[in-house]
């Protein structure tokens, strides 16, 4: 697995864990260990997303930052690379 795939895997795993924990917290809002775990997942996702964005470009449209050129379109789309991240 290359670095791009590894970062994407970490983003997907932390996103899943974050969403799953949020669902749990909907019914257990005072579970402090779950709240801590949720924050850990948020932090891991944020860190992995930041690394990915810096090395490979934005994953989402709101992550395109401060330029005077719309470079979102320069990289191949997922279907142009065989669906591999």
Residue pairs with C-beta under 8 A, 6 or more apart in sequence:
1 9
3 55
4 52
4 55
4 56
4 85
5 84
5 85
7 48
7 51
7 52
7 55
7 56
8 52
8 85
10 44
10 48
11 45
11 48
11 49
11 52
11 59
14 41
14 42
14 44
14 45
14 48
15 45
17 37
17 41
18 38
18 41
18 42
18 45
21 34
21 37
21 38
21 41
22 38
24 31
24 34
25 31
25 34
25 35
25 38
28 34
49 59
49 63
52 59
53 59
53 63
56 75
57 71
57 72
57 75
58 64
58 65
58 72
61 72
64 70
64 71
64 72
78 84
78 85
